[in-house]
Amino acid sequence: MPAAAPVLLVSDHVAGAVHLLTVPDGAVAGRLTGRHLSEHAGFLALPGGRVACVDDRRGELLVLDPFAEQLVERTVPVAVPAEHLACDPSGRRLAVTTGLGKNSEPWSDLLTVVDLATGEAARVRTRAGEPGVTVLGGGDPLVVLRHREPGALAVHRFADLLGAPPGCPRAVPHAVLALPDDGHGDAYVPGPELVFAATSQGVHRARRTGDALTAEAVVPWGSSARGWYLRFDTRRQALWTTLRGGDPDPLRWPEWSNQAWRHELGTGRTLLTELGPGLVFRLALARRHTAFSRIHPDGDELILLDADGAARRFPLPGMDGAPRRGGTPWEGVQRRAVAASPGSDWIAVTRGGHGEVHIVDAETGQEAARPRLSTPLHHGGHLVLRVRNDGADGDPVGR
């Protein structure tokens, strides 16, 4: 394939397949089988167009190069079920936290750190929960775990974790910064060495000072709703999330409100855009647009926001097995995943249960292709769109 051509990795984590497609034609260029990737930990962009992810069934970190003849570049054993995945700005040092998996309560306290340059890896015990993670760069990289109940940002030296003896010893944080108990959502901006964590109070901000963190002013949501997910926009130097409001009862999901939230790091300005009711999950960042998929019993749609916050809406065909009124949007239903690259104007969105991927030009809103894959993409699957040098690795947190 041409070196500059965008590619799309599509994971069917239920069927255990990873499909490699060329963009925009949607042609299948490769496929992995027997690989059940962690949808929660997601895909992590690495330099050179590579991608990291975790096989939750085999207990392996995968480094994939969709531009090489061999898709799998490296595998490293890691603890699972994978909850969150992050790397330092160089893409060399990675951390994988563990969480619930298919369990109702957190049970694993294992953290795995990996040095891709040396092949070294180590596992330590931290604290059971659903910890978020960021890996700060510099001469002495730091691993920052975002814990809940009690909330905290726990700071560990990467070298200490990697040098831990066998047997999964308990790791004691080098420094701790208090947080509210309901944190969910993490981001890291490498240049100014800023760590962000989403809570009901807003986005908590901390700056690296030596081997510790210093709290800075909380960024308010500017709404009665809150975000559960943070993403660093490398092109616009901004943070993004979706604010979800309304009765938190999952049975009331068709009434949930959704707002796109963008906070510009340079100006400190926050912009809110109404997206409409229903289920809005992860977002995707293209060259000049931000993409959201909205699921609702009255009809689904792809929403594209331009740089000024203006929204364009495009209907999507319904899904058999989609969430219904009177049920929840999580258990045994189909959903959608969305992907984009900051080096491209293409958007991809899945049609869960049908094995279809819509490939859309964000500039025109026109669908260029709708490939149908050999697996159904149950639960919507998960996907990542890369251009070889698109700068997506400037956001070193898995999505």
VMD Tcl script that draws the C-alpha trace (Angstrom):
set ca {
  {0.00 0.00 0.00}
  {1.21 3.61 -0.55}
  {3.25 4.88 2.41}
  {0.96 7.88 2.99}
  {-2.33 6.01 2.57}
  {-4.53 5.91 5.68}
  {-5.23 2.49 7.18}
  {-7.90 1.24 9.52}
  {-7.58 -1.47 12.16}
  {-10.96 -2.91 13.15}
  {-11.17 -5.19 16.19}
  {-14.02 -7.62 16.76}
  {-13.16 -8.42 20.36}
  {-16.03 -10.91 20.68}
  {-15.19 -12.93 17.56}
  {-11.45 -12.60 18.21}
  {-10.44 -10.98 14.92}
  {-8.55 -7.86 13.85}
  {-9.15 -6.62 10.30}
  {-6.76 -4.30 8.42}
  {-8.45 -2.11 5.82}
  {-7.14 0.48 3.39}
  {-8.86 3.87 3.36}
  {-10.98 5.12 1.69}
  {-11.79 2.06 -0.43}
  {-12.27 -0.27 2.56}
  {-10.32 -3.11 0.95}
  {-9.16 -5.82 3.34}
  {-5.33 -5.83 3.43}
  {-4.78 -8.20 6.35}
  {-6.39 -10.08 9.22}
  {-5.48 -11.55 12.58}
  {-7.50 -14.35 14.15}
  {-7.64 -15.62 17.71}
  {-7.01 -12.12 19.06}
  {-9.55 -10.83 21.58}
  {-8.44 -7.25 22.14}
  {-9.42 -5.30 25.23}
  {-12.08 -2.85 24.12}
  {-11.74 -0.88 27.37}
  {-7.98 -0.37 27.14}
  {-8.40 0.44 23.45}
  {-5.73 1.33 20.93}
  {-2.62 3.36 21.76}
  {-0.94 5.32 18.94}
  {2.84 4.84 18.77}
  {5.37 6.67 16.58}
  {5.64 5.69 12.93}
  {2.01 4.75 12.53}
  {2.29 1.77 14.89}
  {-0.38 0.81 17.41}
  {-0.33 -0.92 20.81}
  {-3.24 -2.92 22.25}
  {-3.82 -5.80 24.66}
  {-5.08 -9.29 23.89}
  {-7.24 -9.93 26.95}
  {-7.51 -13.66 26.33}
  {-3.85 -14.46 25.75}
  {-2.55 -11.88 28.23}
  {-0.30 -10.16 25.71}
  {0.56 -6.63 24.74}
  {0.58 -6.40 20.95}
  {2.59 -3.86 18.96}
  {1.08 -3.69 15.48}
  {2.58 -2.01 12.40}
  {-0.18 -1.73 9.78}
  {2.31 -0.34 7.24}
  {4.72 -3.31 7.42}
  {4.57 -6.68 5.71}
  {4.08 -8.37 9.08}
  {1.25 -6.79 11.06}
  {2.44 -8.05 14.47}
  {5.76 -6.39 15.32}
  {6.07 -7.63 18.90}
  {4.22 -9.34 21.73}
  {4.93 -9.00 25.46}
  {3.12 -10.90 28.27}
  {1.09 -8.56 30.51}
  {-1.44 -8.93 33.33}
  {-5.11 -8.90 32.32}
  {-7.97 -7.97 32.23}
  {-6.52 -4.78 30.74}
  {-8.20 -1.64 31.98}
  {-6.05 1.22 30.69}
  {-2.97 1.51 28.50}
  {-0.51 4.40 28.14}
  {3.06 5.16 27.09}
  {5.65 7.89 27.57}
  {6.01 10.50 24.77}
  {8.78 8.47 23.09}
  {6.51 5.43 22.76}
  {9.17 3.27 24.39}
  {7.86 2.78 27.92}
  {4.32 1.44 28.40}
  {2.07 0.69 31.35}
  {-1.04 -1.54 31.50}
  {-3.44 -1.46 34.45}
  {-5.99 -4.17 35.29}
  {-9.64 -3.81 36.29}
  {-12.97 -5.65 36.30}
  {-13.00 -7.65 33.10}
  {-16.17 -9.79 33.17}
  {-16.59 -9.33 36.93}
  {-18.98 -7.15 38.89}
  {-16.32 -5.80 41.25}
  {-12.65 -4.87 40.84}
  {-10.44 -7.78 41.88}
  {-7.02 -7.34 40.30}
  {-4.35 -4.95 41.58}
  {-1.67 -5.83 39.02}
  {0.20 -3.24 36.98}
  {2.55 -4.21 34.13}
  {5.33 -1.95 32.82}
  {7.20 -2.65 29.59}
  {10.32 -1.19 27.97}
  {10.02 -1.86 24.24}
  {13.64 -0.91 23.59}
  {15.09 -3.58 25.89}
  {12.22 -6.06 25.98}
  {12.11 -5.88 29.78}
  {8.78 -6.18 31.60}
  {7.69 -6.37 35.22}
  {4.48 -6.78 37.19}
  {3.74 -5.22 40.55}
  {0.73 -4.92 42.85}
  {-0.83 -1.50 43.37}
  {-4.47 -1.19 44.44}
  {-7.56 -3.05 43.26}
  {-9.91 -0.83 41.32}
  {-10.17 0.57 37.83}
  {-7.05 2.74 37.75}
  {-6.35 5.11 34.91}
  {-2.73 5.60 33.90}
  {-0.43 8.12 32.28}
  {3.33 7.75 31.70}
  {5.29 10.97 31.97}
  {8.48 11.36 29.94}
  {11.81 12.96 30.69}
  {15.09 11.65 32.03}
  {13.30 9.75 34.80}
  {9.87 8.71 33.49}
  {7.00 8.53 35.95}
  {3.92 6.31 36.01}
  {0.86 8.12 37.40}
  {-2.08 5.95 38.47}
  {-5.48 7.58 38.92}
  {-7.28 5.70 41.70}
  {-10.84 5.89 43.00}
  {-12.42 5.45 46.45}
  {-10.28 6.94 47.84}
  {-9.37 9.12 44.90}
  {-5.71 9.88 44.28}
  {-3.02 10.40 41.70}
  {-0.28 7.99 42.78}
  {3.18 8.69 41.34}
  {5.70 5.89 40.74}
  {9.15 6.03 39.18}
  {9.15 3.89 36.04}
  {12.67 2.62 36.80}
  {11.59 1.42 40.24}
  {8.65 -0.51 38.79}
  {10.70 -2.05 36.00}
  {13.37 -3.10 38.50}
  {10.91 -4.83 40.85}
  {11.84 -8.42 41.77}
  {9.75 -11.40 40.63}
  {6.60 -12.37 42.50}
  {4.51 -9.25 41.84}
  {5.56 -7.27 44.95}
  {3.50 -4.39 46.20}
  {4.62 -1.02 44.81}
  {4.46 1.98 47.14}
  {3.91 5.34 45.41}
  {6.74 7.85 45.51}
  {4.20 10.68 45.87}
  {0.41 11.02 46.16}
  {-1.96 13.84 45.21}
  {-5.54 13.68 46.51}
  {-8.52 13.55 44.13}
  {-12.28 13.20 44.57}
  {-13.46 9.57 44.73}
  {-15.30 9.53 41.39}
  {-12.46 10.07 38.92}
  {-12.89 8.58 35.45}
  {-10.99 9.88 32.44}
  {-7.30 10.69 32.00}
  {-5.13 12.80 29.72}
  {-1.50 13.86 29.57}
  {0.00 16.77 27.63}
  {3.74 16.09 27.22}
  {5.09 19.58 26.49}
  {4.05 21.36 29.69}
  {4.04 18.02 31.60}
  {0.37 18.34 32.59}
  {-1.77 15.48 33.86}
  {-5.58 15.75 33.77}
  {-8.23 13.67 35.54}
  {-12.00 13.99 35.13}
  {-14.26 13.98 38.20}
  {-17.75 15.27 38.95}
  {-16.16 18.54 40.09}
  {-14.46 19.16 36.75}
  {-11.10 18.39 35.21}
  {-8.35 18.27 37.83}
  {-5.02 19.51 36.56}
  {-1.56 18.69 37.96}
  {1.89 19.69 36.75}
  {5.03 17.62 37.13}
  {7.51 19.12 39.55}
  {10.54 16.85 39.78}
  {9.34 13.39 40.79}
  {5.97 14.61 42.09}
  {2.84 16.46 40.97}
  {1.60 19.89 41.99}
  {-2.13 20.54 41.81}
  {-3.34 23.46 39.68}
  {-6.76 25.05 39.24}
  {-9.66 22.71 38.39}
  {-11.23 23.29 34.98}
  {-15.03 23.48 35.52}
  {-17.41 21.61 33.25}
  {-19.57 24.69 32.76}
  {-22.62 22.42 32.85}
  {-24.67 20.38 35.29}
  {-23.43 17.26 33.46}
  {-19.96 15.72 33.61}
  {-17.47 13.97 31.35}
  {-16.30 10.38 31.81}
  {-13.60 10.39 29.19}
  {-10.79 12.79 28.26}
  {-8.89 13.08 25.02}
  {-5.97 15.34 24.08}
  {-6.35 16.99 20.68}
  {-2.80 17.27 19.36}
  {-3.66 19.58 16.44}
  {-5.84 22.09 18.29}
  {-4.04 21.75 21.65}
  {-7.31 21.14 23.45}
  {-9.04 18.62 25.71}
  {-12.25 16.96 24.56}
  {-14.98 14.89 26.15}
  {-18.73 14.32 26.02}
  {-20.74 15.57 28.99}
  {-23.51 13.14 29.92}
  {-26.43 14.47 31.96}
  {-29.84 13.40 33.20}
  {-31.02 10.54 35.39}
  {-28.03 8.13 35.63}
  {-30.34 5.08 35.62}
  {-29.22 3.08 32.54}
  {-32.88 2.36 31.75}
  {-33.32 6.09 31.13}
  {-30.56 6.22 28.55}
  {-32.74 7.56 25.69}
  {-33.23 10.70 27.80}
  {-29.55 11.26 28.60}
  {-28.31 14.64 27.44}
  {-24.99 14.92 25.60}
  {-22.74 17.92 25.05}
  {-19.41 18.08 23.26}
  {-16.94 19.76 25.63}
  {-13.77 21.37 24.28}
  {-11.27 23.18 26.49}
  {-8.55 25.13 24.68}
  {-5.30 24.85 26.62}
  {-3.80 28.03 25.19}
  {-6.71 30.39 25.81}
  {-8.43 28.61 28.70}
  {-11.71 28.92 26.77}
  {-14.31 26.14 27.05}
  {-16.88 25.50 24.32}
  {-20.05 23.40 24.68}
  {-22.07 22.02 21.75}
  {-25.38 20.19 22.11}
  {-25.29 16.75 20.53}
  {-28.77 15.48 21.37}
  {-30.25 12.77 23.61}
  {-29.28 9.11 23.79}
  {-25.95 7.30 23.95}
  {-22.80 9.09 22.80}
  {-19.68 7.06 23.50}
  {-16.09 7.78 22.47}
  {-15.18 10.56 20.03}
  {-12.60 10.73 17.24}
  {-10.32 13.56 16.10}
  {-9.75 14.14 12.38}
  {-7.65 16.83 10.68}
  {-10.32 19.52 10.82}
  {-13.28 17.84 12.50}
  {-14.33 15.98 15.63}
  {-16.63 13.01 15.14}
  {-19.30 11.53 17.44}
  {-21.82 8.76 16.90}
  {-25.20 9.12 18.63}
  {-27.48 6.13 19.24}
  {-31.19 6.72 19.93}
  {-34.40 4.70 19.41}
  {-35.65 7.42 17.04}
  {-32.58 7.10 14.80}
  {-28.78 7.07 14.93}
  {-26.47 9.65 13.44}
  {-22.86 10.63 12.83}
  {-22.14 14.15 14.09}
  {-19.18 16.16 12.77}
  {-18.06 19.36 14.52}
  {-15.83 21.79 12.66}
  {-13.22 24.09 14.21}
  {-15.87 26.68 15.07}
  {-18.11 24.15 16.82}
  {-20.72 24.05 14.05}
  {-22.35 20.62 13.83}
  {-23.36 18.65 10.75}
  {-25.49 15.54 11.20}
  {-25.74 12.47 8.98}
  {-28.24 9.64 9.57}
  {-26.88 6.12 10.03}
  {-28.83 2.94 9.22}
  {-30.27 1.19 12.25}
  {-28.74 -1.84 13.93}
  {-30.50 -5.12 14.62}
  {-30.11 -5.62 18.35}
  {-29.62 -1.91 19.05}
  {-30.39 -0.60 22.57}
  {-34.14 -0.21 23.10}
  {-36.39 1.80 25.34}
  {-36.84 -0.04 28.61}
  {-33.41 -1.71 28.40}
  {-29.87 -0.61 29.09}
  {-27.33 0.51 26.46}
  {-24.65 -1.84 27.81}
  {-25.81 -5.45 28.23}
  {-26.24 -7.67 25.18}
  {-26.82 -4.86 22.69}
  {-25.11 -3.50 19.60}
  {-23.26 -0.18 19.57}
  {-20.97 1.86 17.35}
  {-17.30 2.75 17.42}
  {-15.79 5.75 15.65}
  {-12.23 6.48 14.50}
  {-10.26 9.23 12.75}
  {-6.68 10.45 12.35}
  {-5.36 14.00 12.88}
  {-3.53 13.52 9.59}
  {-6.62 12.72 7.54}
  {-10.16 13.90 6.75}
  {-11.61 10.38 6.76}
  {-13.98 9.16 9.48}
  {-14.88 5.53 10.17}
  {-17.91 4.41 12.18}
  {-19.11 0.84 12.74}
  {-22.53 -0.76 12.56}
  {-22.44 -3.29 15.37}
  {-23.83 -6.75 14.65}
  {-23.77 -6.19 10.90}
  {-20.00 -6.25 10.39}
  {-20.19 -2.99 8.47}
  {-17.90 0.05 8.58}
  {-18.97 3.39 7.13}
  {-15.99 5.32 5.71}
  {-16.99 8.99 5.41}
  {-15.27 12.10 4.05}
  {-15.53 14.67 6.86}
  {-15.18 17.54 4.39}
  {-18.23 16.57 2.34}
  {-20.11 14.14 4.58}
  {-20.20 11.66 1.70}
  {-19.76 7.96 2.33}
  {-16.88 6.63 0.23}
  {-17.27 2.95 1.10}
  {-19.16 0.58 3.37}
  {-17.13 -2.62 3.62}
  {-18.79 -5.64 5.20}
  {-16.34 -7.74 7.18}
  {-16.27 -11.47 7.84}
  {-17.16 -11.01 11.53}
  {-20.23 -9.20 12.91}
  {-18.48 -6.58 15.08}
  {-20.62 -7.37 18.10}
  {-20.93 -4.49 20.57}
  {-19.68 -2.23 17.77}
  {-16.12 -3.51 17.92}
  {-13.30 -1.03 18.24}
  {-11.15 0.67 15.64}
  {-8.24 3.02 15.02}
  {-7.37 5.00 11.88}
  {-3.71 5.87 11.26}
  {-1.60 7.77 8.76}
  {2.08 6.92 9.13}
  {3.23 10.31 10.50}
  {-0.09 11.81 11.59}
  {1.03 12.99 15.04}
  {-1.60 10.86 16.82}
  {1.15 9.55 19.09}
  {1.26 13.03 20.63}
  {-1.65 11.72 22.73}
  {0.08 8.94 24.71}
  {-3.03 7.44 26.32}
  {-4.93 4.46 24.88}
  {-8.41 5.15 23.51}
}
mol new
graphics top color blue
foreach p $ca { graphics top sphere $p radius 0.5 }
foreach p [lrange $ca 0 end-1] q [lrange $ca 1 end] { graphics top cylinder $p $q radius 0.2 }
display resetview
